[in-house]
Amino acid sequence: MYIEESERGEGDGKTTTACLCNCNSDASLQFMEAETVSYCENVKHCRREVLFKDFDYCSKDKPVGY
């Protein structure tokens, strides 16, 4: 769902805000915690490219607000 919501902002070319919520008590996601924190704290790479790397996403232009 996060991917779908973050994608919607690209269509109109305007800056978009997406909220990523993580619940530490969700035992099924505990193995992903370090990777999620790393994604959220990332300041070196475009988050869209990191998010879509497993979907063969290739951005021709940098997203608005990059």
Order of alpha helices (4+ residues) and beta strands (2+ residues): alpha-alpha-alpha
